[in-house]
Amino acid sequence: MEQFINENVRNIQISGIRQFFNKVSAVPDAVQLTLGQPDFYTPEHIKEAGVSAIYENKTTYTANAGEKQLLAAASDFVKEKYGLNYNPAEEVITTIGASQGIDIAFRTILERDDEVILPGPVYPAYAPIITLCGAKPVYIDTTESNFIITKEQIEAKKDSKDEGSYSTVSF
């Protein structure tokens, strides 16, 4: 059966954070500091909004990019907070989280054998996304640079590649 699985998928291992989560989940009353899961239940007003949406038959698929009102609100938010202007009808999409957004972006721009610089420590789920795109994660340890990636660190990685074929994405 394994021969039918994409090579990029076969080579992905369960992340250490997920392995640790699986172990800690079996311990009663353990405080979870693994996946970023909140330590509280969904607030009542959000539960009520979800129930209302069901009763109002808002249970169908939305437009691919998301609800127009939500896209406009997201555009307004980044304009107010960061001074950035995006057209909500053409330049904004909604995703179920950062990992999905990064996955969509990388599948759109990465080519086989591209390299993506990951400033470490880094969330472990990003490397498999890069690998699934046929690209290669390249780690830069930022613990000695106050967790800020520097031009020199990037240059050191770049200098190790053949200039004629070098392509990289960094986030």
N, C-alpha and C positions, 0 to 999 in steps of 0.2 A: 504494500500500500504506500510505503514511503516514497517510492519512485514517482508517484503522482502528485507529490507536494512540491511546490516551488522551492528551489534551492535556498533562496533568501529566507523563506519561512523555516525551513528545516534547521538552519543554523542559529536561530534565535533561541536563547535560553530564558527561562523564567528569571526575572530580575531578583536581585537580592532583597530588595524592599518588599516584593510580593511574597518571597519565601518566608521572610521574617513575619510578615502580616499573617500568613497562614499558620505559623507556629503560635503567635501571640493570641490569635483569635480563639484558640482552645483554652486559654487561661481565664478563668472566671474573674471578673472585676479588674482586669488589666486595663491600664490606660493606653489607648492606641495612639502612638506617635509615628505611624508608618505611612499611611496613604493620604493624609491630609483630610480625612473624614471628620466632619464636625462632631463635637462631643455633646450635641444637643439635637433634639428632634426638630423636624420642620415646623417653623412658626405657624401659629393658628391662622393668621391672615393669608398665608400662602396656601395652606390646606384648603381654606374656604374658597380662594380664587380658583383652585383646581377643581373643586366640586362644582362651583358655579359654571365653569367652562364646560364641564360635562353636561350639566342640565341645559345649558344654552346651545348644545350640540356643536361646540367648538372642538370636534374630535376628528376632523379630517386633516389630511396633509396640508401644509402651508406651501407658499411659494418656496422654491429651492433655497433662496437666500434668506428667507424668514419673513415674518409679518412686517408689513410696511411701517406700522406704528413703532415697532421695536427697532427697526433699522434707523428710523428718524431719531428715536431717542438715543440710540448708540452714537449716531453722528453728532447730535447736540452735546452729548456728554464729552466726547473727545475735543470738540470745539471749545467748550467752556473750560475744561480742565487743562488742556494742552495747547490750545490755540491752533488746532489742526482742522482743516476743512475737507470733508469727504462728502460726496454726493451719495445719499443713502440708497438711491435707486440703481446706482451703477458701481459704487466702490465699497459697499459694506455688505457683509454676510454675517449670519449668526451661526455658531456651532455649539455643540454640547459641552465644549470645554477647550482649554488651551491645546491639549494634545491633538484633538481633532482638527483644530485650526492649523496647527503646525503640520500635521499629516497632509491636509489639503494643499497647503502652500508648497511643501516639499515635493509632493507628487506632481505639482504643476511646473516647478522650475528645475528640479534636479535631473541630471542625466547620469547614465551608468558611469561609474568611476569618478564622479565629482566627489569633492571632499567637503565636509561640513565641520567647521571648527566648533567644538563644544568647550566652553570655559568651565573647568571643573573646580569644585564639585558641581555636579549637574544632576538633574532629575533623571533617573535611570531609564525611563520610558522613551527618551528622545532617540537614543542610539538605534533601537530596533526600527523606528520609523525611517531613519536614514538608510539602514541596511535594506529594508523592504523596497526602497526606491532604487536599489542597486548602487547607491553611493556609499562612501566610507566616512565613518565618524573619526575625527582627529581631535584628540584631547589636549587641552592646554591647562596645566595646573596653575590655578590663580591663588593658591593659599599663601604664596610668598609675595604677592603683589596686592595684598589687601582685598582680594576677591574681585579685582578689576583687571580685565584683560588689557594687555598693553600692546602698542604697536610693535615693540621689539619681540614680544612672544609670537605674534602673528608672523612677523618677518622671518623668525627662526624656523617656523614650520614651512613657510613658503619657500625659503632658500633651499630646503631639502628636496624640493621637487624640480623636475625639468620645467624650466620657464615656458617652453613652447606648448606644454600640455596642461598647465596648471589652471584649475578652476576651483573656486571655493565659495561657500556660503557660510556666513557666521551669524549667530543670533545670541 
